[in-house]
Amino acid sequence: MAPTFRDKTVLITGASSGIGRALAVALAAQGAKVGVTARRAELLKSLAEEIRAAGGTVETATLDVGDRVATLDGLKNLADRLGPPDVVIANAGVSEPTGVEPMNVPGVVRMSNVNYLGVVYAFEAVLPGMLARGSGHLVAVSSMAAYKGLPGAAGYCAAKAAVSTYCEAIRIDLWPRGVAVTCVYPGFVGTPMTAKNSHPMPWLMTADAGAAEILRRLPGRPGVLNFPRRMRLLMALARLAPDRFIRKRIRVKVIDPAA
Ligand SMILES: NC(=O)c1ccc[n+]([C@@H]2O[C@H](COP(=O)([O-])OP(=O)(O)OC[C@H]3O[C@@H](n4cnc5c(N)ncnc54)[C@H](OP(=O)(O)O)[C@@H]3O)[C@@H](O)[C@H]2O)c1
């Protein structure tokens, strides 16, 4: 793969594990200067050691993306240390079941804060600078779950749909200003998040393969980045399927972390 991110500054939220971690390692290997953030400082520290041992450039910031001030301060601090960000990848996310009895309203709030508002706060931290420079790339990691409300996962699907719609709108706002917006829709990727799933996960990919697919297509600055494409087709069919079919065939079962 051509080193298209060489010397670029890329900030990533949710880089302590899974897709975000794999993106950080792959970007640093291409010669990007990476700023990595998450809540678990120890995991960020070991990621930074791995990247530096391989000759890469990395800085870390421990923060909770559900906290607006912490996210603004943390990402601005990374930009001070690494240089103005060319790309921000708002990838941090959480997933937990949201049935209807009980409703798990606290879970809906958590997923709205992290999966949706966490993206907005990360963009807020870097967008004024990108607008002033007339260049930049905002990337949000949504999910195929944004395409269809799935039983047992109302809170996750709704938060991801919010991210997708937000990106779609600001993509149009920002188009004349030189700032691109990409919304990424992964299918199933093997990470700590999906390790707790007990339902079938068709076309499951590794985090490294998922990150490679994102980085292969990101330089084209697409508005929408779906992978794998077969999963996108399945979700399009799911949207057309009657509720009784979905009810019989699909039930998202994840282990409740609070249980
Ligand atoms: N895996 C899949 O099949 C799949 C499919 C579609 C979409 N996605 C999306 O892909 C993204 C990455 O997920 P993953 O599968 O790689 O899961 P993961 O391994 O659990 O990684 C989630 C990352 O988000 C961080 N995070 C969670 N809550 C946070 C918070 N409040 N503040 C800051 N960071 C936070 C975690 O770090 P800390 O816990 O250290 O904070 C971790 O680094 C998520 O947005 C997820 O919804 C995943």
The ligand as a Tripos MOL2 file, in Angstrom:
@<TRIPOS>MOLECULE
LIG
   48    52     1     0     0
SMALL
NO_CHARGES

@<TRIPOS>ATOM
      1 N1        -16.3520   -4.3770   16.2170 N.am      1 LIG1
      2 C1        -17.3540   -4.2590   15.3840 C.2       1 LIG1
      3 O1        -17.8830   -5.2650   14.8360 O.2       1 LIG1
      4 C2        -17.9140   -2.9040   15.0670 C.ar      1 LIG1
      5 C3        -18.8780   -2.8260   14.0550 C.ar      1 LIG1
      6 C4        -19.4050   -1.5950   13.7350 C.ar      1 LIG1
      7 C5        -18.9430   -0.4650   14.3740 C.ar      1 LIG1
      8 N2        -18.0100   -0.5700   15.3490 N.ar      1 LIG1
      9 C6        -17.5790    0.6520   15.9990 C.3       1 LIG1
     10 O2        -16.1840    0.7380   15.9140 O.3       1 LIG1
     11 C7        -15.6840    1.5460   16.9740 C.3       1 LIG1
     12 C8        -14.5460    0.8220   17.6700 C.3       1 LIG1
     13 O3        -15.0900   -0.3270   18.3000 O.3       1 LIG1
     14 P1        -14.2550   -1.6740   18.5250 P.3       1 LIG1
     15 O4        -15.0390   -2.7670   17.9330 O.co2     1 LIG1
     16 O5        -12.8440   -1.4790   18.1340 O.co2     1 LIG1
     17 O6        -14.4350   -1.8290   20.1030 O.3       1 LIG1
     18 P2        -13.4170   -1.8000   21.3290 P.3       1 LIG1
     19 O7        -12.2540   -2.6640   21.0760 O.co2     1 LIG1
     20 O8        -14.2650   -2.0220   22.5150 O.co2     1 LIG1
     21 O9        -12.8810   -0.2950   21.3100 O.3       1 LIG1
     22 C9        -13.6580    0.7800   21.7430 C.3       1 LIG1
     23 C10       -12.7030    1.9260   22.0150 C.3       1 LIG1
     24 O10       -13.4780    3.0530   22.4230 O.3       1 LIG1
     25 C11       -12.9280    3.5510   23.6330 C.3       1 LIG1
     26 N3        -13.9610    4.1710   24.4470 N.ar      1 LIG1
     27 C12       -15.1310    3.6290   24.8900 C.ar      1 LIG1
     28 N4        -15.7860    4.4920   25.6450 N.ar      1 LIG1
     29 C13       -15.0280    5.6270   25.6830 C.ar      1 LIG1
     30 C14       -15.1840    6.8820   26.3190 C.ar      1 LIG1
     31 N5        -16.2470    7.1680   27.0890 N.pl3     1 LIG1
     32 N6        -14.2140    7.8230   26.1480 N.ar      1 LIG1
     33 C15       -13.1190    7.5400   25.3980 C.ar      1 LIG1
     34 N7        -12.9230    6.3730   24.7650 N.ar      1 LIG1
     35 C16       -13.8700    5.4240   24.9220 C.ar      1 LIG1
     36 C17       -12.3070    2.3510   24.3160 C.3       1 LIG1
     37 O11       -11.2590    2.7710   25.1670 O.3       1 LIG1
     38 P3        -11.3520    2.9110   26.7640 P.3       1 LIG1
     39 O12       -12.2690    1.8430   27.2550 O.co2     1 LIG1
     40 O13        -9.9350    2.7540   27.1940 O.co2     1 LIG1
     41 O14       -11.8670    4.2970   26.9900 O.co2     1 LIG1
     42 C18       -11.7290    1.6100   23.1260 C.3       1 LIG1
     43 O15       -10.4550    2.1240   22.8140 O.3       1 LIG1
     44 C19       -16.8950    1.8210   17.8940 C.3       1 LIG1
     45 O16       -17.4260    3.1020   17.6150 O.3       1 LIG1
     46 C20       -17.8830    0.7380   17.4820 C.3       1 LIG1
     47 O17       -19.2080    1.1080   17.7540 O.3       1 LIG1
     48 C21       -17.4870   -1.7580   15.7150 C.ar      1 LIG1
@<TRIPOS>BOND
     1     1     2 1
     2     2     3 2
     3     2     4 1
     4     4     5 ar
     5     4    48 ar
     6     5     6 ar
     7     6     7 ar
     8     7     8 ar
     9     8     9 1
    10     8    48 ar
    11     9    10 1
    12     9    46 1
    13    10    11 1
    14    11    12 1
    15    11    44 1
    16    12    13 1
    17    13    14 1
    18    14    15 2
    19    14    16 1
    20    14    17 1
    21    17    18 1
    22    18    19 2
    23    18    20 1
    24    18    21 1
    25    21    22 1
    26    22    23 1
    27    23    24 1
    28    23    42 1
    29    24    25 1
    30    25    26 1
    31    25    36 1
    32    26    27 ar
    33    26    35 ar
    34    27    28 ar
    35    28    29 ar
    36    29    30 ar
    37    29    35 ar
    38    30    31 1
    39    30    32 ar
    40    32    33 ar
    41    33    34 ar
    42    34    35 ar
    43    36    37 1
    44    36    42 1
    45    37    38 1
    46    38    39 2
    47    38    40 1
    48    38    41 1
    49    42    43 1
    50    44    45 1
    51    44    46 1
    52    46    47 1
@<TRIPOS>SUBSTRUCTURE
     1 LIG1         1 GROUP 0 **** ****
